[in-house]
């Protein structure tokens, strides 16, 4: 039983570290979601986010610009990290159940 406990404890520590890394990376990336607005036959990209009860739109640039592509990539990466973070939290919950408070 000791071997299984050690393996689960290592898994718990690995998950804690992964959670920390994902949270740190998510904090560095732009918050909000992308909105494309069509004005005068051109598309423009805005980053929509909440500020209290208000929705704030931050101008990113022309939808075809390099900056818009970079922000789009970062937002998509942040969303993938959030999904992975959610999976880590669920797995962490299961590992804690197996260890039954012995950590």
Backbone as XML, in Angstrom:
<?xml version="1.0"?>
<chain id="A" units="angstrom">
  <residue number="1" name="UNK">
    <atom name="N" x="0.822" y="-1.196" z="0.000"/>
    <atom name="CA" x="0.000" y="0.000" z="0.000"/>
    <atom name="C" x="0.861" y="1.253" z="0.000"/>
  </residue>
  <residue number="2" name="UNK">
    <atom name="N" x="2.073" y="1.183" z="0.547"/>
    <atom name="CA" x="2.959" y="2.332" z="0.616"/>
    <atom name="C" x="3.385" y="2.835" z="-0.755"/>
  </residue>
  <residue number="3" name="UNK">
    <atom name="N" x="3.592" y="1.914" z="-1.704"/>
    <atom name="CA" x="4.005" y="2.296" z="-3.046"/>
    <atom name="C" x="2.913" y="3.100" z="-3.738"/>
  </residue>
  <residue number="4" name="UNK">
    <atom name="N" x="1.680" y="2.644" z="-3.600"/>
    <atom name="CA" x="0.550" y="3.347" z="-4.211"/>
    <atom name="C" x="0.413" y="4.737" z="-3.593"/>
  </residue>
  <residue number="5" name="UNK">
    <atom name="N" x="0.578" y="4.817" z="-2.290"/>
    <atom name="CA" x="0.494" y="6.109" z="-1.607"/>
    <atom name="C" x="1.559" y="7.066" z="-2.136"/>
  </residue>
  <residue number="6" name="UNK">
    <atom name="N" x="2.798" y="6.571" z="-2.305"/>
    <atom name="CA" x="3.886" y="7.416" z="-2.803"/>
    <atom name="C" x="3.618" y="7.886" z="-4.230"/>
  </residue>
  <residue number="7" name="UNK">
    <atom name="N" x="3.087" y="7.009" z="-5.060"/>
    <atom name="CA" x="2.770" y="7.374" z="-6.440"/>
    <atom name="C" x="1.677" y="8.442" z="-6.459"/>
  </residue>
  <residue number="8" name="UNK">
    <atom name="N" x="0.658" y="8.269" z="-5.642"/>
    <atom name="CA" x="-0.434" y="9.243" z="-5.593"/>
    <atom name="C" x="0.052" y="10.574" z="-5.021"/>
  </residue>
  <residue number="9" name="UNK">
    <atom name="N" x="0.967" y="10.517" z="-4.057"/>
    <atom name="CA" x="1.510" y="11.751" z="-3.491"/>
    <atom name="C" x="2.329" y="12.500" z="-4.538"/>
  </residue>
  <residue number="10" name="UNK">
    <atom name="N" x="3.116" y="11.772" z="-5.335"/>
    <atom name="CA" x="3.873" y="12.396" z="-6.421"/>
    <atom name="C" x="2.934" y="13.017" z="-7.450"/>
  </residue>
  <residue number="11" name="UNK">
    <atom name="N" x="1.859" y="12.314" z="-7.760"/>
    <atom name="CA" x="0.863" y="12.828" z="-8.714"/>
    <atom name="C" x="0.216" y="14.102" z="-8.162"/>
  </residue>
  <residue number="12" name="UNK">
    <atom name="N" x="-0.078" y="14.092" z="-6.868"/>
    <atom name="CA" x="-0.662" y="15.270" z="-6.219"/>
    <atom name="C" x="0.288" y="16.464" z="-6.334"/>
  </residue>
  <residue number="13" name="UNK">
    <atom name="N" x="1.551" y="16.264" z="-6.050"/>
    <atom name="CA" x="2.535" y="17.343" z="-6.135"/>
    <atom name="C" x="2.700" y="17.834" z="-7.569"/>
  </residue>
  <residue number="14" name="UNK">
    <atom name="N" x="2.681" y="16.913" z="-8.530"/>
    <atom name="CA" x="2.791" y="17.283" z="-9.946"/>
    <atom name="C" x="1.594" y="18.138" z="-10.358"/>
  </residue>
  <residue number="15" name="UNK">
    <atom name="N" x="0.396" y="17.740" z="-9.923"/>
    <atom name="CA" x="-0.809" y="18.488" z="-10.269"/>
    <atom name="C" x="-0.817" y="19.877" z="-9.637"/>
  </residue>
  <residue number="16" name="UNK">
    <atom name="N" x="-0.351" y="19.985" z="-8.405"/>
    <atom name="CA" x="-0.268" y="21.286" z="-7.738"/>
    <atom name="C" x="0.676" y="22.205" z="-8.517"/>
  </residue>
  <residue number="17" name="UNK">
    <atom name="N" x="1.819" y="21.676" z="-8.917"/>
    <atom name="CA" x="2.788" y="22.470" z="-9.685"/>
    <atom name="C" x="2.207" y="22.880" z="-11.039"/>
  </residue>
  <residue number="18" name="UNK">
    <atom name="N" x="1.539" y="21.956" z="-11.718"/>
    <atom name="CA" x="0.931" y="22.263" z="-13.018"/>
    <atom name="C" x="-0.147" y="23.335" z="-12.870"/>
  </residue>
  <residue number="19" name="UNK">
    <atom name="N" x="-0.938" y="23.231" z="-11.801"/>
    <atom name="CA" x="-1.980" y="24.237" z="-11.557"/>
    <atom name="C" x="-1.349" y="25.615" z="-11.368"/>
  </residue>
  <residue number="20" name="UNK">
    <atom name="N" x="-0.273" y="25.670" z="-10.621"/>
    <atom name="CA" x="0.424" y="26.938" z="-10.391"/>
    <atom name="C" x="0.937" y="27.530" z="-11.710"/>
  </residue>
  <residue number="21" name="UNK">
    <atom name="N" x="1.541" y="26.698" z="-12.549"/>
    <atom name="CA" x="2.093" y="27.157" z="-13.826"/>
    <atom name="C" x="0.975" y="27.665" z="-14.738"/>
  </residue>
  <residue number="22" name="UNK">
    <atom name="N" x="-0.131" y="26.921" z="-14.827"/>
    <atom name="CA" x="-1.238" y="27.353" z="-15.683"/>
    <atom name="C" x="-1.837" y="28.665" z="-15.190"/>
  </residue>
  <residue number="23" name="UNK">
    <atom name="N" x="-2.023" y="28.802" z="-13.892"/>
    <atom name="CA" x="-2.568" y="30.061" z="-13.345"/>
    <atom name="C" x="-1.649" y="31.245" z="-13.661"/>
  </residue>
  <residue number="24" name="UNK">
    <atom name="N" x="-0.355" y="31.015" z="-13.535"/>
    <atom name="CA" x="0.624" y="32.061" z="-13.811"/>
    <atom name="C" x="0.574" y="32.473" z="-15.289"/>
  </residue>
  <residue number="25" name="UNK">
    <atom name="N" x="0.486" y="31.499" z="-16.180"/>
    <atom name="CA" x="0.422" y="31.789" z="-17.615"/>
    <atom name="C" x="-0.886" y="32.475" z="-17.998"/>
  </residue>
  <residue number="26" name="UNK">
    <atom name="N" x="-1.990" y="32.045" z="-17.408"/>
    <atom name="CA" x="-3.294" y="32.645" z="-17.703"/>
    <atom name="C" x="-3.304" y="34.107" z="-17.264"/>
  </residue>
  <residue number="27" name="UNK">
    <atom name="N" x="-2.670" y="34.404" z="-16.140"/>
    <atom name="CA" x="-2.648" y="35.779" z="-15.636"/>
    <atom name="C" x="-1.894" y="36.722" z="-16.571"/>
  </residue>
  <residue number="28" name="UNK">
    <atom name="N" x="-0.931" y="36.208" z="-17.322"/>
    <atom name="CA" x="-0.146" y="37.032" z="-18.238"/>
    <atom name="C" x="-0.888" y="37.346" z="-19.536"/>
  </residue>
  <residue number="29" name="UNK">
    <atom name="N" x="-1.889" y="36.565" z="-19.866"/>
    <atom name="CA" x="-2.569" y="36.699" z="-21.159"/>
    <atom name="C" x="-3.743" y="37.666" z="-21.064"/>
  </residue>
  <residue number="30" name="UNK">
    <atom name="N" x="-4.154" y="38.217" z="-22.224"/>
    <atom name="CA" x="-5.264" y="39.178" z="-22.212"/>
    <atom name="C" x="-6.570" y="38.530" z="-21.776"/>
  </residue>
  <residue number="31" name="UNK">
    <atom name="N" x="-7.320" y="39.265" z="-20.953"/>
    <atom name="CA" x="-8.601" y="38.772" z="-20.464"/>
    <atom name="C" x="-9.700" y="39.231" z="-21.405"/>
  </residue>
  <residue number="32" name="UNK">
    <atom name="N" x="-10.755" y="38.459" z="-21.481"/>
    <atom name="CA" x="-11.898" y="38.827" z="-22.302"/>
    <atom name="C" x="-12.008" y="37.956" z="-23.536"/>
  </residue>
  <residue number="33" name="UNK">
    <atom name="N" x="-12.951" y="38.324" z="-24.383"/>
    <atom name="CA" x="-13.147" y="37.582" z="-25.623"/>
    <atom name="C" x="-13.116" y="38.554" z="-26.789"/>
  </residue>
  <residue number="34" name="UNK">
    <atom name="N" x="-12.846" y="38.026" z="-27.943"/>
    <atom name="CA" x="-12.696" y="38.871" z="-29.122"/>
    <atom name="C" x="-14.037" y="39.138" z="-29.781"/>
  </residue>
  <residue number="35" name="UNK">
    <atom name="N" x="-14.215" y="40.365" z="-30.239"/>
    <atom name="CA" x="-15.408" y="40.766" z="-30.975"/>
    <atom name="C" x="-14.954" y="41.463" z="-32.245"/>
  </residue>
  <residue number="36" name="UNK">
    <atom name="N" x="-15.562" y="41.068" z="-33.356"/>
    <atom name="CA" x="-15.253" y="41.683" z="-34.631"/>
    <atom name="C" x="-16.402" y="42.613" z="-34.983"/>
  </residue>
  <residue number="37" name="UNK">
    <atom name="N" x="-16.063" y="43.849" z="-35.318"/>
    <atom name="CA" x="-17.074" y="44.817" z="-35.721"/>
    <atom name="C" x="-16.783" y="45.252" z="-37.146"/>
  </residue>
  <residue number="38" name="UNK">
    <atom name="N" x="-17.851" y="45.362" z="-37.930"/>
    <atom name="CA" x="-17.744" y="45.743" z="-39.331"/>
    <atom name="C" x="-18.169" y="47.199" z="-39.463"/>
  </residue>
  <residue number="39" name="UNK">
    <atom name="N" x="-17.209" y="48.069" z="-39.799"/>
    <atom name="CA" x="-17.477" y="49.494" z="-39.960"/>
    <atom name="C" x="-16.900" y="49.984" z="-41.284"/>
  </residue>
  <residue number="40" name="UNK">
    <atom name="N" x="-17.740" y="50.621" z="-42.086"/>
    <atom name="CA" x="-17.303" y="51.207" z="-43.363"/>
    <atom name="C" x="-16.531" y="50.213" z="-44.224"/>
  </residue>
  <residue number="41" name="UNK">
    <atom name="N" x="-17.096" y="49.061" z="-44.421"/>
    <atom name="CA" x="-16.556" y="48.016" z="-45.296"/>
    <atom name="C" x="-15.238" y="47.410" z="-44.805"/>
  </residue>
  <residue number="42" name="UNK">
    <atom name="N" x="-14.918" y="47.598" z="-43.526"/>
    <atom name="CA" x="-13.719" y="46.980" z="-42.959"/>
    <atom name="C" x="-14.085" y="46.311" z="-41.640"/>
  </residue>
  <residue number="43" name="UNK">
    <atom name="N" x="-13.298" y="45.309" z="-41.290"/>
    <atom name="CA" x="-13.498" y="44.613" z="-40.027"/>
    <atom name="C" x="-12.439" y="45.064" z="-39.018"/>
  </residue>
  <residue number="44" name="UNK">
    <atom name="N" x="-12.905" y="45.332" z="-37.806"/>
    <atom name="CA" x="-12.021" y="45.744" z="-36.723"/>
    <atom name="C" x="-12.203" y="44.798" z="-35.545"/>
  </residue>
  <residue number="45" name="UNK">
    <atom name="N" x="-11.140" y="44.574" z="-34.821"/>
    <atom name="CA" x="-11.151" y="43.629" z="-33.714"/>
    <atom name="C" x="-11.097" y="44.375" z="-32.389"/>
  </residue>
  <residue number="46" name="UNK">
    <atom name="N" x="-11.961" y="43.953" z="-31.459"/>
    <atom name="CA" x="-12.017" y="44.525" z="-30.127"/>
    <atom name="C" x="-11.937" y="43.398" z="-29.113"/>
  </residue>
  <residue number="47" name="UNK">
    <atom name="N" x="-11.372" y="43.688" z="-27.964"/>
    <atom name="CA" x="-11.297" y="42.743" z="-26.862"/>
    <atom name="C" x="-12.356" y="43.156" z="-25.846"/>
  </residue>
  <residue number="48" name="UNK">
    <atom name="N" x="-13.378" y="42.329" z="-25.677"/>
    <atom name="CA" x="-14.480" y="42.627" z="-24.762"/>
    <atom name="C" x="-14.201" y="41.967" z="-23.418"/>
  </residue>
  <residue number="49" name="UNK">
    <atom name="N" x="-14.342" y="42.761" z="-22.357"/>
    <atom name="CA" x="-14.138" y="42.233" z="-21.010"/>
    <atom name="C" x="-15.068" y="42.964" z="-20.057"/>
  </residue>
  <residue number="50" name="UNK">
    <atom name="N" x="-15.296" y="42.388" z="-18.913"/>
    <atom name="CA" x="-16.172" y="42.998" z="-17.906"/>
    <atom name="C" x="-15.348" y="43.829" z="-16.933"/>
  </residue>
  <residue number="51" name="UNK">
    <atom name="N" x="-15.902" y="44.977" z="-16.600"/>
    <atom name="CA" x="-15.347" y="45.831" z="-15.558"/>
    <atom name="C" x="-16.490" y="46.116" z="-14.606"/>
  </residue>
  <residue number="52" name="UNK">
    <atom name="N" x="-16.640" y="45.250" z="-13.606"/>
    <atom name="CA" x="-17.810" y="45.318" z="-12.726"/>
    <atom name="C" x="-19.026" y="44.819" z="-13.492"/>
  </residue>
  <residue number="53" name="UNK">
    <atom name="N" x="-20.036" y="45.661" z="-13.603"/>
    <atom name="CA" x="-21.239" y="45.259" z="-14.336"/>
    <atom name="C" x="-21.210" y="45.761" z="-15.777"/>
  </residue>
  <residue number="54" name="UNK">
    <atom name="N" x="-20.195" y="46.528" z="-16.145"/>
    <atom name="CA" x="-20.096" y="47.081" z="-17.496"/>
    <atom name="C" x="-19.236" y="46.187" z="-18.381"/>
  </residue>
  <residue number="55" name="UNK">
    <atom name="N" x="-19.541" y="46.209" z="-19.670"/>
    <atom name="CA" x="-18.706" y="45.536" z="-20.654"/>
    <atom name="C" x="-17.849" y="46.604" z="-21.314"/>
  </residue>
  <residue number="56" name="UNK">
    <atom name="N" x="-16.541" y="46.400" z="-21.290"/>
    <atom name="CA" x="-15.596" y="47.361" z="-21.846"/>
    <atom name="C" x="-14.976" y="46.747" z="-23.093"/>
  </residue>
  <residue number="57" name="UNK">
    <atom name="N" x="-14.914" y="47.528" z="-24.166"/>
    <atom name="CA" x="-14.305" y="47.084" z="-25.413"/>
    <atom name="C" x="-12.983" y="47.812" z="-25.604"/>
  </residue>
  <residue number="58" name="UNK">
    <atom name="N" x="-11.910" y="47.055" z="-25.684"/>
    <atom name="CA" x="-10.586" y="47.617" z="-25.940"/>
    <atom name="C" x="-10.254" y="47.384" z="-27.410"/>
  </residue>
  <residue number="59" name="UNK">
    <atom name="N" x="-9.880" y="48.447" z="-28.097"/>
    <atom name="CA" x="-9.560" y="48.365" z="-29.518"/>
    <atom name="C" x="-8.247" y="47.618" z="-29.718"/>
  </residue>
  <residue number="60" name="UNK">
    <atom name="N" x="-8.267" y="46.630" z="-30.606"/>
    <atom name="CA" x="-7.066" y="45.861" z="-30.920"/>
    <atom name="C" x="-6.464" y="46.352" z="-32.226"/>
  </residue>
  <residue number="61" name="UNK">
    <atom name="N" x="-7.308" y="46.515" z="-33.239"/>
    <atom name="CA" x="-6.817" y="46.987" z="-34.532"/>
    <atom name="C" x="-7.600" y="46.384" z="-35.664"/>
  </residue>
  <residue number="62" name="UNK">
    <atom name="N" x="-7.128" y="46.628" z="-36.857"/>
    <atom name="CA" x="-7.733" y="46.038" z="-38.044"/>
    <atom name="C" x="-7.667" y="44.517" z="-37.910"/>
  </residue>
  <residue number="63" name="UNK">
    <atom name="N" x="-8.727" y="43.843" z="-38.327"/>
    <atom name="CA" x="-8.814" y="42.386" z="-38.148"/>
    <atom name="C" x="-7.706" y="41.639" z="-38.888"/>
  </residue>
  <residue number="64" name="UNK">
    <atom name="N" x="-7.106" y="42.257" z="-39.889"/>
    <atom name="CA" x="-6.051" y="41.601" z="-40.672"/>
    <atom name="C" x="-4.646" y="41.954" z="-40.189"/>
  </residue>
  <residue number="65" name="UNK">
    <atom name="N" x="-4.533" y="42.809" z="-39.194"/>
    <atom name="CA" x="-3.213" y="43.269" z="-38.742"/>
    <atom name="C" x="-2.472" y="42.185" z="-37.962"/>
  </residue>
  <residue number="66" name="UNK">
    <atom name="N" x="-1.178" y="42.376" z="-37.842"/>
    <atom name="CA" x="-0.348" y="41.424" z="-37.093"/>
    <atom name="C" x="-0.706" y="41.425" z="-35.615"/>
  </residue>
  <residue number="67" name="UNK">
    <atom name="N" x="-1.007" y="42.601" z="-35.071"/>
    <atom name="CA" x="-1.365" y="42.703" z="-33.657"/>
    <atom name="C" x="-2.653" y="41.933" z="-33.376"/>
  </residue>
  <residue number="68" name="UNK">
    <atom name="N" x="-3.626" y="42.028" z="-34.286"/>
    <atom name="CA" x="-4.897" y="41.316" z="-34.115"/>
    <atom name="C" x="-4.667" y="39.805" z="-34.145"/>
  </residue>
  <residue number="69" name="UNK">
    <atom name="N" x="-3.802" y="39.354" z="-35.019"/>
    <atom name="CA" x="-3.502" y="37.923" z="-35.095"/>
    <atom name="C" x="-2.809" y="37.449" z="-33.823"/>
  </residue>
  <residue number="70" name="UNK">
    <atom name="N" x="-1.906" y="38.285" z="-33.302"/>
    <atom name="CA" x="-1.192" y="37.935" z="-32.077"/>
    <atom name="C" x="-2.156" y="37.853" z="-30.886"/>
  </residue>
  <residue number="71" name="UNK">
    <atom name="N" x="-3.053" y="38.839" z="-30.766"/>
    <atom name="CA" x="-4.015" y="38.841" z="-29.662"/>
    <atom name="C" x="-4.972" y="37.659" z="-29.794"/>
  </residue>
  <residue number="72" name="UNK">
    <atom name="N" x="-5.394" y="37.353" z="-31.015"/>
    <atom name="CA" x="-6.271" y="36.202" z="-31.240"/>
    <atom name="C" x="-5.592" y="34.914" z="-30.791"/>
  </residue>
  <residue number="73" name="UNK">
    <atom name="N" x="-4.331" y="34.777" z="-31.128"/>
    <atom name="CA" x="-3.575" y="33.584" z="-30.734"/>
    <atom name="C" x="-3.457" y="33.485" z="-29.211"/>
  </residue>
  <residue number="74" name="UNK">
    <atom name="N" x="-3.182" y="34.620" z="-28.560"/>
    <atom name="CA" x="-3.049" y="34.620" z="-27.100"/>
    <atom name="C" x="-4.370" y="34.295" z="-26.410"/>
  </residue>
  <residue number="75" name="UNK">
    <atom name="N" x="-5.472" y="34.829" z="-26.922"/>
    <atom name="CA" x="-6.780" y="34.561" z="-26.317"/>
    <atom name="C" x="-7.134" y="33.083" z="-26.476"/>
  </residue>
  <residue number="76" name="UNK">
    <atom name="N" x="-6.878" y="32.520" z="-27.658"/>
    <atom name="CA" x="-7.158" y="31.097" z="-27.872"/>
    <atom name="C" x="-6.284" y="30.222" z="-26.979"/>
  </residue>
  <residue number="77" name="UNK">
    <atom name="N" x="-5.031" y="30.616" z="-26.809"/>
    <atom name="CA" x="-4.123" y="29.874" z="-25.936"/>
    <atom name="C" x="-4.608" y="29.935" z="-24.488"/>
  </residue>
  <residue number="78" name="UNK">
    <atom name="N" x="-5.064" y="31.124" z="-24.054"/>
    <atom name="CA" x="-5.591" y="31.273" z="-22.699"/>
    <atom name="C" x="-6.805" y="30.377" z="-22.482"/>
  </residue>
  <residue number="79" name="UNK">
    <atom name="N" x="-7.670" y="30.286" z="-23.480"/>
    <atom name="CA" x="-8.853" y="29.433" z="-23.354"/>
    <atom name="C" x="-8.466" y="27.964" z="-23.242"/>
  </residue>
  <residue number="80" name="UNK">
    <atom name="N" x="-7.451" y="27.540" z="-24.008"/>
    <atom name="CA" x="-6.976" y="26.150" z="-23.898"/>
    <atom name="C" x="-6.404" y="25.895" z="-22.512"/>
  </residue>
  <residue number="81" name="UNK">
    <atom name="N" x="-5.637" y="26.855" z="-21.989"/>
    <atom name="CA" x="-5.074" y="26.715" z="-20.648"/>
    <atom name="C" x="-6.172" y="26.635" z="-19.600"/>
  </residue>
  <residue number="82" name="UNK">
    <atom name="N" x="-7.247" y="27.401" z="-19.767"/>
    <atom name="CA" x="-8.354" y="27.355" z="-18.811"/>
    <atom name="C" x="-9.038" y="25.992" z="-18.816"/>
  </residue>
  <residue number="83" name="UNK">
    <atom name="N" x="-9.163" y="25.379" z="-19.997"/>
    <atom name="CA" x="-9.744" y="24.034" z="-20.077"/>
    <atom name="C" x="-8.833" y="23.031" z="-19.380"/>
  </residue>
  <residue number="84" name="UNK">
    <atom name="N" x="-7.530" y="23.139" z="-19.624"/>
    <atom name="CA" x="-6.580" y="22.232" z="-18.973"/>
    <atom name="C" x="-6.563" y="22.440" z="-17.464"/>
  </residue>
  <residue number="85" name="UNK">
    <atom name="N" x="-6.679" y="23.689" z="-17.018"/>
    <atom name="CA" x="-6.722" y="23.975" z="-15.589"/>
    <atom name="C" x="-7.946" y="23.341" z="-14.939"/>
  </residue>
  <residue number="86" name="UNK">
    <atom name="N" x="-9.061" y="23.385" z="-15.630"/>
    <atom name="CA" x="-10.284" y="22.763" z="-15.116"/>
    <atom name="C" x="-10.103" y="21.250" z="-14.977"/>
  </residue>
  <residue number="87" name="UNK">
    <atom name="N" x="-9.461" y="20.627" z="-15.973"/>
    <atom name="CA" x="-9.204" y="19.186" z="-15.911"/>
    <atom name="C" x="-8.264" y="18.855" z="-14.750"/>
  </residue>
  <residue number="88" name="UNK">
    <atom name="N" x="-7.268" y="19.695" z="-14.534"/>
    <atom name="CA" x="-6.334" y="19.479" z="-13.433"/>
    <atom name="C" x="-7.061" y="19.556" z="-12.099"/>
  </residue>
  <residue number="89" name="UNK">
    <atom name="N" x="-7.950" y="20.521" z="-11.954"/>
    <atom name="CA" x="-8.704" y="20.651" z="-10.708"/>
    <atom name="C" x="-9.549" y="19.415" z="-10.437"/>
  </residue>
  <residue number="90" name="UNK">
    <atom name="N" x="-10.191" y="18.875" z="-11.479"/>
    <atom name="CA" x="-11.013" y="17.673" z="-11.310"/>
    <atom name="C" x="-10.148" y="16.475" z="-10.920"/>
  </residue>
  <residue number="91" name="UNK">
    <atom name="N" x="-9.001" y="16.332" z="-11.569"/>
    <atom name="CA" x="-8.095" y="15.229" z="-11.251"/>
    <atom name="C" x="-7.539" y="15.390" z="-9.840"/>
  </residue>
  <residue number="92" name="UNK">
    <atom name="N" x="-7.238" y="16.608" z="-9.465"/>
    <atom name="CA" x="-6.729" y="16.894" z="-8.130"/>
    <atom name="C" x="-7.744" y="16.510" z="-7.064"/>
  </residue>
  <residue number="93" name="UNK">
    <atom name="N" x="-9.004" y="16.761" z="-7.347"/>
    <atom name="CA" x="-10.069" y="16.391" z="-6.415"/>
    <atom name="C" x="-10.099" y="14.872" z="-6.226"/>
  </residue>
  <residue number="94" name="UNK">
    <atom name="N" x="-9.951" y="14.120" z="-7.332"/>
    <atom name="CA" x="-9.949" y="12.654" z="-7.246"/>
    <atom name="C" x="-8.734" y="12.141" z="-6.470"/>
  </residue>
  <residue number="95" name="UNK">
    <atom name="N" x="-7.577" y="12.750" z="-6.699"/>
    <atom name="CA" x="-6.361" y="12.328" z="-6.003"/>
    <atom name="C" x="-6.496" y="12.587" z="-4.507"/>
  </residue>
  <residue number="96" name="UNK">
    <atom name="N" x="-7.087" y="13.712" z="-4.135"/>
    <atom name="CA" x="-7.304" y="14.017" z="-2.719"/>
    <atom name="C" x="-8.224" y="12.985" z="-2.077"/>
  </residue>
  <residue number="97" name="UNK">
    <atom name="N" x="-9.233" y="12.520" z="-2.815"/>
    <atom name="CA" x="-10.122" y="11.495" z="-2.283"/>
    <atom name="C" x="-9.363" y="10.204" z="-2.023"/>
  </residue>
  <residue number="98" name="UNK">
    <atom name="N" x="-8.462" y="9.858" z="-2.954"/>
    <atom name="CA" x="-7.701" y="8.619" z="-2.796"/>
    <atom name="C" x="-6.762" y="8.737" z="-1.588"/>
  </residue>
  <residue number="99" name="UNK">
    <atom name="N" x="-6.150" y="9.892" z="-1.413"/>
    <atom name="CA" x="-5.208" y="10.061" z="-0.307"/>
    <atom name="C" x="-5.931" y="10.252" z="1.036"/>
  </residue>
  <residue number="100" name="UNK">
    <atom name="N" x="-7.199" y="10.596" z="1.013"/>
    <atom name="CA" x="-8.046" y="10.740" z="2.208"/>
    <atom name="C" x="-7.422" y="11.596" z="3.291"/>
  </residue>
  <residue number="101" name="UNK">
    <atom name="N" x="-6.930" y="12.738" z="2.913"/>
    <atom name="CA" x="-6.423" y="13.684" z="3.890"/>
    <atom name="C" x="-5.075" y="13.356" z="4.496"/>
  </residue>
  <residue number="102" name="UNK">
    <atom name="N" x="-4.315" y="12.444" z="3.908"/>
    <atom name="CA" x="-3.017" y="12.077" z="4.451"/>
    <atom name="C" x="-1.888" y="12.931" z="3.891"/>
  </residue>
  <residue number="103" name="UNK">
    <atom name="N" x="-2.250" y="14.043" z="3.300"/>
    <atom name="CA" x="-1.220" y="14.945" z="2.754"/>
    <atom name="C" x="-1.203" y="16.233" z="3.533"/>
  </residue>
</chain>
